[in-house]
């Protein structure tokens, strides 16, 4: 009976290919995707597009989000994007 629960937990682990997850081990380089909530109030920089890895972020886009606000899409293309905390 408990076997299925273990399998489910294993599938909920962070995906290294997307850089998502809540382990917080990659502080400073953790990426956040459009639609995710900001873990803290801070400035965030556009790091690239989610579905087109051949294109990098155009220009330097920096936004300020309050804790629990959702990360927006890329302002230039309105496509899903990755964001990183600005240093």
C-alpha positions in Angstrom: 0.0 0.0 0.0 2.8 2.5 0.8 4.8 1.7 -2.4 2.8 4.0 -4.7 3.3 7.0 -2.4 7.1 6.5 -2.6 7.0 6.6 -6.4 5.0 9.8 -6.4 7.4 11.5 -4.1 10.3 10.6 -6.4 8.6 12.1 -9.4 8.1 15.4 -7.5 11.8 16.1 -7.2 13.5 19.1 -8.8 14.2 18.7 -12.5 17.9 19.6 -13.1 17.2 20.3 -16.8 14.9 23.2 -16.0 16.6 24.4 -12.9 13.3 24.4 -11.0 12.7 23.2 -7.6 12.6 24.5 -4.1 15.8 23.0 -2.6 17.5 26.5 -2.5 20.9 24.8 -2.8 21.8 26.9 -5.9 21.3 30.2 -4.2 22.6 33.0 -6.4 22.0 31.1 -9.6 18.5 29.7 -8.9 16.2 30.3 -11.9 12.5 31.1 -11.7 10.0 30.5 -14.5 7.1 32.7 -15.7 4.1 31.9 -13.5 6.2 30.9 -10.4 6.0 33.1 -7.3 8.8 35.2 -6.1 10.3 33.7 -2.9 11.2 37.1 -1.6 10.9 40.8 -2.4 13.8 41.6 -4.6 15.0 42.7 -8.1 15.2 40.0 -10.7 16.9 39.9 -14.1 15.7 38.2 -17.3 17.9 35.1 -17.9 16.4 33.7 -21.1 13.4 32.2 -22.7 11.9 28.9 -21.6 11.0 27.3 -25.0 13.8 28.7 -27.2 17.2 28.1 -25.7 18.9 29.3 -28.8 17.7 32.9 -28.1 19.2 34.7 -25.1 17.4 37.5 -23.4 17.4 40.6 -25.5 18.7 43.6 -23.6 19.0 43.8 -19.9 15.5 43.6 -18.3 15.3 44.0 -14.5 12.1 44.0 -12.5 11.2 44.3 -8.9 8.7 41.8 -7.4 7.2 41.6 -4.0 7.2 38.2 -2.2 4.6 35.9 -3.7 4.1 38.0 -6.9 4.2 35.9 -10.1 7.1 36.1 -12.5 6.0 37.7 -15.8 6.7 36.6 -19.3 9.5 38.3 -21.3 8.3 41.9 -21.8 9.7 42.0 -25.4 8.2 38.8 -26.8 5.5 37.9 -24.2 7.0 34.4 -24.1 7.7 32.3 -21.0 11.0 33.3 -19.5 13.5 32.4 -16.8 14.4 35.0 -14.1 17.3 35.1 -11.7 17.8 37.3 -8.6 19.8 40.4 -9.5 23.1 40.8 -7.7 
